[in-house]
């Protein structure tokens, strides 16, 4: 659904909600990541290159890429450094490879209609540097339509500050709730976080917030 009227969820609140989902409601991060990937993939209707970083946002990207590959819409998946993935994100990498997915260590955007940006998520707290910055700049220079997963890479989801460089996203698919500082078109999708978890940290999310079908 459109993010209009929904509260925002900061980086620190994301950590709180994730912890509550697992400890109080028995919903591990792996489940939320898998739901995020499926929700993102179903909204990406063109042929896509998925571009991943090294954190949990990359795990969302790997999950999305696996579904896009099943549906014949994945051109390729590019990862800044797959060897640095850990935890749920690493497990999503193994799942992607388990169904025959290949990971490119180079950024190649040829033949893509859409670039799915999963480089940085809500954990970013400083300007992108090195290879991360180079890939963001190359995505912006490509002229491709860019869809960002949760936040455009380069946005600080705690303060709302847009660092330089930042991905110029046509659409951001916000996971659960929109994040501080997001601009442009933002579509919020349900990833299965209990509404009670949001309410436990003081956020009022309507029961029917995610009941309608959405399209980009």
Residue pairs with C-beta under 8 A, 6 or more apart in sequence:
1 187
1 188
1 189
1 209
1 210
1 212
1 214
2 186
2 187
2 188
2 214
3 174
3 177
3 178
3 182
3 186
3 187
3 188
6 177
6 178
6 188
6 205
6 209
7 177
7 198
7 203
7 204
7 205
8 177
8 178
8 179
8 180
8 182
9 17
9 176
9 177
9 178
9 179
9 198
9 203
10 122
10 157
10 158
10 179
10 180
11 122
11 123
11 125
11 156
11 157
11 158
11 179
12 158
13 201
13 203
14 122
14 157
16 201
17 176
17 193
17 197
17 198
17 201
18 29
18 32
20 194
20 197
20 200
20 201
21 27
21 28
21 29
21 32
21 193
21 194
21 197
22 28
22 29
24 196
24 197
24 200
25 194
25 196
25 197
27 192
27 193
27 194
28 88
29 56
29 87
29 88
30 88
30 91
31 192
32 175
32 191
32 192
32 193
33 56
33 59
33 60
33 63
33 88
33 89
33 92
34 63
34 92
35 190
35 191
35 192
36 60
36 63
36 64
36 149
36 150
36 175
36 189
36 191
37 59
37 60
37 61
37 62
37 63
37 64
37 65
37 66
37 67
37 92
38 63
38 64
38 67
39 173
39 175
39 189
39 190
39 191
40 60
40 61
40 63
40 64
40 116
40 147
40 149
40 173
40 189
41 63
41 64
41 65
41 66
41 67
41 68
41 71
41 73
42 67
43 147
43 173
43 187
43 189
43 214
43 215
43 216
44 64
44 68
44 73
44 114
44 116
44 147
44 216
45 73
45 216
46 73
46 112
46 113
46 114
46 145
47 73
47 74
47 75
47 111
47 112
47 113
47 114
48 68
48 73
48 74
48 75
48 112
48 113
48 114
48 115
48 116
48 147
49 75
49 76
49 77
49 78
49 108
49 109
49 111
49 112
49 114
49 115
49 116
49 144
50 61
50 62
50 64
50 65
50 68
50 74
50 76
50 77
50 78
50 116
50 118
51 61
51 77
51 78
51 79
51 107
51 115
51 116
51 117
51 118
51 119
51 135
51 139
52 58
52 61
52 62
52 65
52 77
52 78
52 79
52 80
52 82
52 118
52 119
53 79
53 80
53 118
53 119
53 120
53 121
53 132
53 153
54 79
54 80
54 81
54 82
54 84
54 85
54 89
55 89
55 120
55 121
55 123
56 87
56 88
56 89
56 121
56 123
57 118
57 119
57 120
57 121
57 122
57 123
57 149
57 150
57 153
58 79
58 85
58 89
58 92
58 118
58 119
59 85
59 87
59 88
59 89
59 90
59 91
59 92
59 93
60 92
60 118
60 121
60 149
60 150
60 175
61 77
61 116
61 118
61 149
62 77
62 89
62 92
62 93
62 95
62 96
62 118
63 92
63 95
63 96
64 116
64 118
64 149
65 74
65 77
65 96
65 101
65 116
66 92
66 95
66 96
66 99
66 101
68 74
69 96
69 99
69 100
69 101
70 99
74 101
75 110
75 111
75 112
76 102
76 104
76 108
77 96
77 101
77 102
77 103
77 104
78 103
78 104
78 105
78 106
78 107
78 108
78 135
79 85
79 93
79 103
79 104
79 105
80 119
80 131
80 132
80 135
81 105
81 131
82 93
82 103
82 105
85 93
93 103
96 103
97 103
107 135
107 138
107 139
109 115
109 138
109 139
109 142
109 144
112 144
113 144
113 145
114 144
114 145
114 146
114 147
115 139
115 142
115 144
115 145
115 146
115 147
116 146
116 147
116 148
116 149
117 139
117 146
117 147
117 148
117 149
117 152
117 153
117 167
117 169
118 148
118 149
118 153
119 128
119 132
119 135
119 136
119 153
119 167
120 128
120 132
120 151
120 153
120 154
120 155
121 149
121 150
121 151
121 157
122 150
122 151
122 157
122 158
122 179
123 157
124 151
124 153
124 154
124 155
124 156
124 157
124 163
125 156
125 158
126 163
127 133
127 154
127 163
127 164
127 165
128 136
128 153
128 154
128 163
128 165
128 166
132 153
133 165
136 153
136 154
136 165
136 166
136 167
137 165
139 146
139 167
139 168
140 146
140 165
140 167
140 168
145 170
146 167
146 168
146 169
146 170
147 169
147 170
147 171
147 172
147 173
147 216
148 167
148 169
148 171
148 172
148 173
149 173
149 175
150 157
150 172
150 173
150 174
150 175
150 179
151 157
151 172
151 174
151 179
151 182
152 162
152 166
152 167
152 168
152 169
152 172
152 182
153 166
153 167
154 162
154 163
154 164
154 165
154 166
154 167
155 161
155 162
155 163
155 166
155 179
155 181
155 182
156 162
156 163
156 181
157 179
157 180
157 181
158 180
159 180
159 181
160 180
160 181
161 181
162 181
169 184
170 184
170 185
171 184
171 185
171 186
171 187
171 216
172 182
172 184
172 185
172 186
172 187
173 187
173 188
173 189
174 182
174 186
174 187
174 188
174 189
175 188
175 189
175 191
176 188
176 189
176 190
176 191
176 193
176 198
177 188
177 198
177 203
177 205
178 186
178 188
187 214
187 216
188 209
188 210
189 210
189 214
190 209
190 210
195 205
195 207
198 204
198 205
199 205
